[in-house]
Amino acid sequence: MLGAGDQIADASVWTGPHERRNLSELLDGGRALIVFYLFDWSST
C-alpha cells in the first residue's frame, strides 16, 4: 500500500473496455484513489 506523498511510476491502465490511459494523464497533479478490480469488464 502506498502512503501519502508516495511517488508512483507512470503506467498504462485500462479504464474501460478498449480504453487505455496513462496514470499521469488521470492524476494530472491531483490526488486519487486507485482501485483495481480484475474481470470487471469480462463475461467470466
Backbone hydrogen bonds, N-H to C=O, Kabsch-Sander energy under -0.5 kcal/mol:
donor,donor_aa,acceptor,acceptor_aa,energy
6,D,3,G,-2.0
13,V,21,R,-3.0
15,T,13,V,-0.6
15,T,19,E,-2.5
16,G,19,E,-1.1
19,E,16,G,-2.3
20,R,18,H,-0.5
21,R,13,V,-2.6
23,L,11,A,-2.4
26,L,22,N,-1.7
27,L,23,L,-3.0
28,D,24,S,-2.1
30,G,27,L,-2.4
34,I,32,A,-0.6
35,V,33,L,-0.6
37,Y,35,V,-0.5
40,D,37,Y,-1.2
42,S,39,F,-1.2
